[in-house]
């Protein structure tokens, strides 16, 4: 039976307005603010055999503390993206894969 390994990436918006991976498998990447964009990182993962399985936008909403009314304005902003990649598991080990440190091209 085919076994899979999974790679979790959490990307946030940096000061330059780009999404950049900040965490990989719950570990913060070194110098992530100067690292590759999410687009570059995803392509580098794809070249390494990882396939995008799912992604979820993380949207922060801000409203007043009163109950929501249809006429009340609500500000929402996309601030982060969670992504899950998978690839066929090689070998029988149960150890999770280590975060991958790619550099900007």
N, C-alpha and C positions, 0 to 999 in steps of 0.2 A: 504494500500500500504506500502511495506517495505521501511523504511528510513534508511540511512546509516550515519555513522560519519567517518571522515577521520583523519589520523594522518600522519603528514609530518616530515620526518627525513632527516637531512643533515649531512653526515659523511665526515670527512676529514682524511688525512693521518697524523699520529703522528710521532714523532721522532723515534719510534721503528719500523716504517714501517707498522703498523697496521692501518686499517680504524676503527675509533671510532666515534660514534654519537656525534656531537657537538651542533646541534640545533634540537629541537623538537617543532613543531608548532611555528616556528619563535622565540623561546626563547632559549638562550644558557643554556646548562646543566651545573650544578655545577661540578667542578673538572673533566671535560669531558676527559682530556688527560690521566687520571688515571682510567677512567671508563671502562666498558665492551667493547669488540671488537664489530664490527658490526654484526658478526656472533652470538655472545652471546646475544646481544641486540635484534636482530631479533627473535631468538628463545624464548626469554623472552616475547616479544610482542605476538608471536604466542600462547604461553601458557596462555596469558591473553585474548585470543579471537580475536586478530588482524590478518588479512590476508594480505599478500603482494599483492598489486594491480599493482604497477608499480615501476620500478627503472630506473634511467637515470645516466649514467656516465658523469662526468664533466671533460672534457679533455682540458688541456691548451696547446695551440700550440705556438711555438715561431719560427719566421722566420725573415728575414731581411725586412725592410720597403719597399723594392722594389716590383714591381709586381711579382706574383708567376710565376716561370718558371718550366717546368717539371723536369729539371735537378737540381733545387735548393733543397737542403736538408731542411727538416722541422723537428724539434724536437717536439714530443708530449708526454704528460705524463698524466696518470690518476691521478688526485689529489683529487677528491671528488666524492661522490655518493649521489644522491637524491633518496629517497624512499617514496612511498605513501602506507600506510596501510589503511584498512577499516574494519569495523565490523558493525553488525546491531545496529541501534540506539535504546537505551533503554529509554523510556519515551518520553515526548513531548517537552522537553526544547530545546531551540535553542543555548544554551551556548556551545562554543567549549570545547573539552576535554583538560585537563591540561597535560603538558609534564610529562612523566613517568620517574622517576629516578631509574634506575636499577644499581646494583653494580656488579663488576666483580666477577665471581665465583671462 
